[in-house]
Amino acid sequence: MADVVDFPGGASERQIWVCLCGCSTWELNRDGTAQCAGCDGIAEAETGGWYEDIAEGPERNPDLPAPVADVQGNGSEEFARRRMARMAEGADVRLLVVARESGAVSLWRADTATVDQLQWMHRRLDEAREML
């Protein structure tokens, strides 16, 4: 993809390439192309753009939809568990919810100092509910 898309010099390290269909998941092919996992399009300057990977804040254009990332493990529950455990280890994690087959539910959240932070968590839970 580096041959097709110019990487911005000095730009935020948190930029990701997003296809025009909104997907940020890519399959890297032997011929050097990157193919969108959502629409099968090939990554080219005309078929996507850089997205600042910032969930909210003054730096992010609120009119931009969040990119979609769909990492597949070929249906492997073990792959999904390992991936989610790795994601939960990040220092930027602010909310974790675990539901067990028994019906037990556990929740951890980072300290919520303001109403805005609590509302942010509620919005993330609403997004998770939509994913279901």
N, C-alpha and C positions, 0 to 999 in steps of 0.2 A: 504494500500500500504506500510505502514511502516514495516509490517511483511515480506514483500517480497523484498523490496529495502532498502539497507542501506543508511541512510541519512548521508552525509559527515559531520564530525565534524569540526567546525570552517570554513566551506566553505562560500563563498559569499551567502548572503541571497537572491540573485537574481537568483538562479539556479532553473530551473523547469525541471520536468521529461518529456521527449519527447519519444514517441513511435517510433519504427523503421520506421513506415510509415510517420513520420514527424509531426504528430498531437500531440498537447499538451493539448487537451481537454479530460477529463475523466468522466465517469459515475461511481459513487460509489455505489456498490451493497451491499445489506443487509448481504451477506456472508463475507464481508470484502475485496472483490476483487475490483480492479479498472479496468474498461473496456474502451478501447480506443473508442472515439466517431467517429473516422475516419474509422477504420478497424475492430472494435469489438474485437481486441486482448486483452488479460489480461496482466496487468502490471507485468512484471517479470524482473529480472536483465538481462536476455538474450534478452528481447524484447524491450529494450529502453536504454536511458542513460540520464545523467544530462547535461543540456544545460545552459550555462551562459547567462542570459537574458540581454545581452548588445547589443544594436543595431549595434554599430560600435566602433571602437577604437582598440588600440594595444592588449587589453586583449582577443579579440574575434578572433577566427580562421576564416579568410575570406572565406575559402573553405566550411564552414558549412552552409547549407541552414537554413534560419530562420524557426522556428517551426510554425505550423499552429494552430490557436486557433479558434474554431467555436462555440460560445456560442449561443444556440438557445432559443427562447422565444415562441416556438410553434406557430410561425407566428404572434405574437402579436406586432403590431406597437407601442403600448404604452410601452411594455417591452423594445423594441429597443430604443425608445426615452429616457426612464429613464436610461438605461444602458449607452447610449452615453453621456448623461448629466453628469453622475457620472464620466465617463472617462475624460471628459473635465475639471473637477475640479482639477485634479492632478497638483502638483507644477512643474512636469517635462514636462507638455504640451508645445509644441513649435509651433504648427500650428493647426488652426481650420478653417474649411470651412463649410458654411451653404448655402444650395440652397433651395429656397422656390418654391412652386407651381407657383407663379406669375412670376418666372424666375429671381427674385432678388438673387444675390449671395453676401455673406459677407465672408470676410477673415480676420483672425487675425493671426499675427505671432509675436513671441518673437523678440526682437532686433536681427538683423543680423549684426554682427560686421565684419564678414570675408566672403570672397568668398566661402570658404569651407562650412560654415554654410548655405549659400544660396544654394549651390549645394546639400547639405544634404536635404534641404526642397524640392528641385526639385525631388530628388530621391524618397522621401516619396510620393509626388504627383503622380509620375509615378507608384509607387506600388499601390496607391489607384485607379488609372485609370485601372490597370490590374484587380483589384477586381471587378470592374463594369462588 
